[in-house]
Amino acid sequence: MTALRVRGGQRLSGRIEPSANKNAVLPVLCATLLSDAPIMLRNVPEITDVTRIHAFFSELGSKVEWDKAAKTFAIDHSTISSSARASLPQAMRASIMMIPGLLARLGEARLEHEVKGCTLGAREIDPHVEVFRNFGAEVTSEGRHIVFRQRGAGEPTRMWLEYASVTTTENFIISALNAKGTSQIVNAACEPHVQELCAFLEKMGARIKGKGTSMVSIEGEPSFTSVDYTFADDYHEVATFLALAAVTGGDIAVRNGCPEHFMLIDRTFEKFGAHVEHKDGWSRMEAPARLSVQDNFTSHLTVKVEAAPWPYIPADLLPIFIALGVKAEGQVMFWNKVYEGGLTWHTELSLFGAHTLLCDPHRLITFGGDKLVPATVTSPYIIRVAIAMLMVAASIDGESTILDADPIRRAHPDFVKNIDSLGVDVEWED
């Protein structure tokens, strides 16, 4: 069990350079399997899932050089033998995005039925199976494995997703590059990390129209070229450090290369009386003296924060705003429209003395402004829930312990070092 011990109550201040977005890095790494040209990736974070992919590529026969200090990741897949076989990493959800590249190279891929990831509720594989079948793959269940076999050349296709799933959209885009002709996906996810995958593929030689919209067209069989690509700042991490400033009454500036993604995030901070300023490539939160929920003009309605596929507030950011909700005077309803298991952790907040009410699996009300006390809490296997608990602990005088906090390392390699530099007294207990 990995725990974080936090001695809170300090007003945080300083400047932070965030890491890259895990949700962009992982699909890009998976998509590199399509190309035999040398690829250089920069600003690659040292996180658990990148370590797993590095090991998988090495086992497959790729030439990979990962300089963790320089945050560079050099890849050459031309050394993979056509007879190569390797076991997909089972402890991460991103494994499923390896399948298009493996089908293109080896004609077959195997995946265990129970692919791991954050414990957010049911996350079905059926939409991915439909994608692979539409592009000519045969999908069967054989014992503990789902087996994917490519049958002939993939034909272009058009799909209309029932739900704007990020990984399904990414798998469609990567798969479409192996089909001769134009493929189109309707109701595509358009999150910034999906846009970043498209930007990388375009730099590698892909022809994609409509990235950042709900309708994306992909021309198949591009001529892939060598590419040198630098990952953008993680907007999740930028927002998280801004929220840390707000919850501790601090003043934090975070490098932010994509402030255009923050209009709705900024408006959500304003609901708690906190203002974000974007200037010269940096985003700054100078917290108000006390957080207070701003009343709706329609006074009989509860203030809401609704999380859904982009361009809504991302479900991954909902926990950090819940942390603000238990600190701010007033009531807020949080609505997770994505995961039915995304709010069950609220009971741990009561150990801090927070008052919350779970209306149903998707809606939670916080009644903030109460005096909170240090506590020992247990995080579920959800990255930003662990961070939200750390945020609450950092805002309280005294020592708190967050058990099972290791998921933070899955997305934010320097997070604890960064918050320590801002004034949080925090340490790992492995």
N, C-alpha and C positions, 0 to 999 in steps of 0.2 A: 504494500500500500504506500503510495507516494502522497505526502501531505505538504501543505504550505502553512507556515506559521506567520501570521501577520500581526504586527503591533501598530494599530491604527491611530487615527486622531490628528495626523499631521496635514497641514495645508500643502498640497503638492504644487510644484512649479518647475519649469524647465522647458527644454526643446528636445523633440524626439524625431528620429528618422525611422519610419516604419519599415517592416519587411515586405516582401511581395505576398500576393494573395495565394494561399494554398489552393484555392479553387480555380485559379488560373494556371498555376505551376503544374499541377498534377495532370490535367487533360493535355497540356502542351507536351509534357514528357511522354504521355501515351501516344500522342499523334506523331511524334518523331519516328515511330516504328514504320511509318509509310515511306520514309526516304532513306536512300543510301548515301546522300550527300553529307559532308561534315556539318555539324550543327554546334554552335556555341550559344549557351544560355547564360545570362548574367543576372545578378541579384537573386540567385536561387537560395532560399532559406534552408538552414539545417534543421529539418523537421523529420519526424518519424517516417512519414509516408515517402518522402524523397529517399531516405535511407533504404526503404524496402524496394523502391523502383530501381535504385542503383544496383542492389544485389540481384534483382531479377534480370536486368539488362546484362550484367556480368555472366550470370548463369546461362543466359541465352546465347552468349558468344559475342556480344557487342563490345566495342572498345569504348570505355567510358573513363573520363578523368574528372573527378570532383574535387575542386580546390575549395574547401569549406571556408577557409580564411578569406579568400578573394571572392567567394560566393559565385564561382563560375562552374559550369557543368558542360564539359565537352563530350560530344556523342558522335560515334561512327558506327552505324548499324550494317555497313557493307560487309563486315566480317561474320555476320550470322550465316550459318550453314542452312541449306534448305531442309536438312534432316534434323535440325535443332528441335529440342523439346525442353520445356521448363514449366515449373508449377507456378501458376499465378499467385501473387501475394493475397492471402485470404483475409488479412486483418484490416483491409481498407476497402472502402466502397469504390475507389477509383479503379480497382482491378478490372471492372467491367468495360472500361474504356480502352483497355489493351486489346480487346477482341478484334476490332476492325483491322488493326495493324497486323495481328497474328494471322488472321484469315488471309490477308493480302500476301503475306510472306510464306506462311507454312500451310495454309489451307485448313487449319484446325486449331481450336482452342478449347480448353477445359476450365471450368469454373465450379467451385464447390457451391452447393445449394445455399448455404448460409454465409453470404458475404457480410463482413463486419462493417462497422461505421458507428457514428454517434447513435445513442439510444433514443431516437426521436419518434418511434412508432413504426408501423408497417411501411415498408418501402419496397414496392413490388418490382419484379424484374420483367413482367409481361410486356411493357412498352418497348423495352430493349429487344426482347425476343422478336417482336413484330418488326422492328427496324431491320434486324439481321435477316429475317426471312424475306422481307421485301427486297433486300439486295442480293437474294439468291443463296442464302445460307440455310442449311438444314440444322434444326435445333432439336436435340433429343435429351432425355433424362436417362443416365446410366449410373445406377447406384447412387453414390454420394455426389456425383458430378452432373453438371449440365454441359453437354458436348455440342460445340458449334463446328460445322464442316461446310466449307464453301463448295457449292456445286456449280461449276462453270463460271463464266464471266458474269460479274454483277451488272444488272440492267438498271438504268435510271428509274426513279420512282417519285411519286408525290404522296406525302402523308399529311394528315390533319390530326394533330395530337389532341387527345381528350383533355390533357392538362399540360400546361407549359413547363414541362420538366427540364431542368438544366442538363442533367447527364444524358437524358434521352435525346435532347436537341444536339448535344455535343457528339454523341455516338452517330446520329444521323449525318451530321456534317462530315465527320471523319470517314464514315462508310461511303458517302456519296462521292468522295474523291477517287474511289476505286471503280466507279461505274462510268462507262463511256456514255456521255450525254449530260443533259441538264436534269438535276433532281431538285425538288422543292419541298420545303417543310412549312406547314401552316400552323399557327399557334405556337410558334417557336419561343423558347425562353430567350430573353434579351438582357440578362444580367451583365454587369460590366465584365465579369470573368468569361462569359460566353463571347462577348465582343473581343476580349483580348485573345482568346483562342483563334478567332477568325483573323485578327490582325497578324498573329504569328503565321498562320497558314498562308495568308496572302503574301507575306514577306518571303515565304518559302516557295511561292509560285502558284498557289491556288487562286481560282477566280470565283469570288463569292459576292453576291449582291444581296443587300438588305440587312446586313449585320446591324444589330441594335434595334431591329423591328421584329414584328411577329410573323413575317413572311420572308424566308431566306431561300435563295436559289444558289446552287452549287454546280459548277462545271466540272465534270469528272476527268480523270486521267491527265492531271497537269504535269508539267515538266518541273520536277522539284530541283531546287538549287540550294547550294550552301547558304546558310543564314547565320547572322550574329544578332541575337535578340536580347533586349533588356526588359525584365518584367517591371510593371508599374507598381506604385505604392498600393498597399492593400487598404481599400476604403473601409473595410471592417475594422482594421487596426487603428486607422485614423480616427474613426468615430468613437472607438473604445477609449482612446487616450483623452479625447475631448470630454467624454462622459466621466472619466476619472477626475478631471479637473472640476466638473460641475458637482459631483457627489461629495468631493472633499473641500469645496470652497476654494479651489486652487486657481492657477493660471498656467496653462500649458499650451505650447505651440507645437504643431505636428506638420512635418513636410507633407505636402499633398499635391501631387502632379495632376490630379483629376477633380478639381473643385466643381466641375459641371455635373458631377454625380450627386452633389450634396444638397440640392434645393429642398427636397422633401425631408431629408435628414435634418437640415437646419430648422425647418418648420416644426419638426417633432421636438427638437431641443427647446424651441420657443414655448411649447406647451407647458414646460416646467419652469419658465422664466429665465432660461439660459440662452445666451446669444453667441453665435459663432461668427468670427470674422475671417474672411479669406483675403490674403494679400501677399503678393510677391512669391507665390509658390508655397505658402504656409497657411495653415488653418489654426486659429487661436480661440481658446475658450477661457475667458476671464469670468469666473463664476460669480453669480450674485451672492449677496451676504447670506441669503437663505433661499432654498428652492421652494417654489410655490406654484401649484397647478393653476394655470390661467383659465378663468371661466369662459365657457362658450358664450357667444352673443345670444344664442338660444339657451337661456339659463337653465331650463328644466332637463337638458340632456347632459349626460355624463361625458366628460372629455374622453376621447378614444385614441388609441394607437393601434392601427390595423396592419398586420404583417401578412404579405401575400407575395406571389411572384412579381419581380421587377416589372414596372416602375413603382410598385408599392414599397413600403419599408420592408427590407429583407427580414425574413423570419430569423436569420442568424443574428440580427441586431436587437431583436425583441428583448432578450434577457438584460442587456445593458440599460434599456429604458425602464424595465421593471425595477432594476436597482435604483434608478432615479425616482420611480414611483413610491417606493417605500420610504424614501428620504423626504420627498417634497410634501408640503402641506396640501391636503386635498385628495380627491378621489380620481383615479384613472382606470378605465377599462382597457385591458390589453387583449387583442383578438388575434390568435394565431390561426390563420386560415390554411396553413400548410400541413403541420404535423399534429396528430392527435395526442402524441406523447411529449409535446414540447413545453407543457406547463406544470406537469406533475411534481416538479421539484419545489414548488412554492412552499410546501410544508417545512422545508429547511429554513426558509426565511423567518418562520415563527420562532425559531430558536434564538434569533437575534432580537426578538420582541416585535417583529413586523406584523401588521394586521392585513391579511389578504383573504379573499374569498374566491374559490374556484366555482364559477357558475356551471361549467360543463367542460369537456376535454379541451375546448378551443378558446374559452374566455375566462379571464382572471381580472378581478378588481383589487387594486391596492388602495388602502386607506392610510396615507402617509402622514408624516409629521410627528409620530410618536418617538419617544426617546428609545434608542436602540442600545443593546448591550452586547459585549463580546460573547462569542459562542464557539462551539465545535460543531461544524456542519459537514455533511457528506455530499459531494458532487456526483450526479449521475454522469454517464460517459457522454457528455455534451460540452464541447469546447467553451462556448461563450457563457454557459451556465456557471462553469467553474470560475470564469472571469467575473461574472456578475456577483458571485459570492465574495470574491476577492475585493471587488469594488465596495460592497457593503462593509466588509471587515475593515477596509482601509479608512472608512469614514467614521469609525467608532473608536473612542478612547479605550485602550486596553488591548489584550492579546486574544486573537481568535485563531482557530485552526480549521483549515479546509482539507478534509480527507478526500482521497481519490482525485487529486487535482491534476494528475498527469496529462489529461486531454489537452491542457493548455499548450503543451509541447508539440502537439500534432499540428498546430497552425502558427504558433508565435514563438520561435526559437529564442528570441532575446527579450521576451516579455518581462520576466522577473528582473533581469538586469536593468531594463529600461525603467521600470517603476521604482526600483531601488534608487536609480539616479535622480528620480523626481522627488524623493523624500519618503518613500514607504519603507518601513523597517520590515523586511520580508526575507524568508529563507526556506529552501527546500528541506524536507526531511524524508529521505529515501529509506 
